[in-house]
Amino acid sequence: MCKAQHYHKSVSSSFVIGNRLKKISSEFKEILDISSELAALLDSKVYLVGGVVRDLILEKDVFDLDIVVEGDAILVAKEVAQRIGGEFNKHHNFGTATVAFKDYKVDFATARTEKYLSLGSLPKVRPDSLIQDLSRRDFTINAMAISLNKPDYGKLIDSYNGLADLRKRLIRTLHPRSFLEDPTRILRAIRFEQRFRFIIEGDTFKLMKEAINSKALKLVNPHRLRDEIVLILKEPDPCRYIKRIKELEGFLFLDDKIKLDKRSFQFFLRLQRAVSHYQKKFKKHRTLQVWLMYLAGILIKLDPERMEKVFHDFGFRKGERIIIRSIKVGVNKIKRADKNIKAYLLHRLMSPYSFESILFFYAYYPRRSLRKNIENFLDKLIKIRLKTRGRDLKALNLRPFTLYSKALKKLLYVKIEKGLKTKKEELMELKYIFKNLVKSRR
Ligand code: CTP
C-alpha cells in the first residue's frame, strides 16, 4: 500500500476540469468566485475538495459544496455569507462553518491534519496544508481538489491518483490504517462501490476485511454509524447495499440477533416494487421516508426490548421510533384487513398508521385480497372526509360535549358505509347517532 506522497501533480492536458466547473449553477459559481476573491485579500488559498470534485468529474449533479481554506475558513465563510445574504453557521468541529443559501449548502473547513491517538477515538486536529488535508481522507477518488485561486483557477490537484482510480472505477484507501482509524469507511466503501458500481481495489479489500474481522465497527460511536446507515438506506435501490453489507460485514454491529435471510431479501425486493408503485399511483400523497421502511425491515424480527436498545444506542429520532414500533405491532394486526372486510372496519384498522407503515404491510403480505384492500384504503377511503364539524354539533345544542369526538368518528364510519354525500344527510345521521350514544351511557 503506497504511502501518501506530497506533491502537486499537474493535470493531464486532455483533462480540462475548468469545463466541469462551468456546469455548476450560477449561484454556486458566484460563491466560488467570492471565496476566491476573499482568499486573495486574506492571503489565504481556497479549494473545492472531496466528493464534489469526484461528482463533477463523473458529470453528476452537484448539490452541496465543500471548500477547504488554507487559512481561516470561518472568516472566509462569514464574509461569503454576508456578501451573498446567506445564513452563516459556525460548527463545533475544528475550523468549520456552513453557509446556507436558497436550497444550497456550502461547507467551509480549515485545511487540517488529524492524528489518531487510539483507534476509534476522535483524532487530534491541527491546521495544515491542503495536501496534508487530502492525505487524511477516505479514498483516492474523494481526495482530489480543484484550485479556486487566481493563478491556477480550475486546476485539478490530484496528489493521490484519484483521477486514474476514477477512470479505473476503483475504490482505494490512501494508507493501510484508514479503516482502523475510521471504521465508518467500511460502510462508505460499500456505499460508493454500490452507488457507482465500482470495485474495491484488492489491497483495500484485504484491509477492509481485516478491519471487519477485528470488529472495528464496534469501536465507533453508534451515532456516526447511524448516520452512515441512514445514508445507505437513502440511496436509490438500497436492497443491493443491504445485501453487500450482509455479505461482507453483517448487521451484528446494530444488534447480535439481526439475521437477514433469503425471505428478508425477497421482502426488500417487494418493498422496492411497492414504493415505486406508490410513487406512480399515489402522487398526491406525501413523500415517503423510504429509508425508514428498509430500517424497519432490518429490525422487524428483533424483540421489542432489543429494538428499543437499538433506538436508544444509535439515537434514532422520536418520530422514527414511533413509525418502526407501529410497523412491528401492525404487521400482525393488519392481517385482519384480508378478504371481505367492511369498508368502515378497513378504515378503522388502517387509519392509525403512517403511509410508511401501510406500504410496509403491502410489501410484507403479497396476498392479493389484502393488497386490494390496502389500495382501496389509499385510493378512496382515506379521502373521505366529514362535512360536519364540532361547531355543527354545538349549533344543534347536542350535549354532552364529551361525546362529540366519538359521535363524529361514528358518523364517518356511517358515511363510508352508506356513501352519504351532503351535509344534510350527515346531520340527519348525526342526530340519530348522538341520541344512541347518550342512551347507551345511561
Ligand atoms: N471523508 C473522509 N472520511 C469519512 C468521511 C468523509 O475522508 N469518514 C471526506 C472525503 O474526502 C469525502 C468528504 O470528506 O469526500 C466529504 O464527506 P461526505 O460529504 O460525507 O461524502 P461525499 O464524498 O461528499 O459523499 P456523498 O456524495 O455521499 O455526499
Boltz pocket constraint, residues with backbone or C-beta under 6 A from the ligand:
constraints:
  - pocket:
      binder: B
      contacts: [[A, 49], [A, 50], [A, 51], [A, 52], [A, 66], [A, 136], [A, 137], [A, 138], [A, 139], [A, 142], [A, 143], [A, 182], [A, 184], [A, 185], [A, 188]]
      max_distance: 6.0
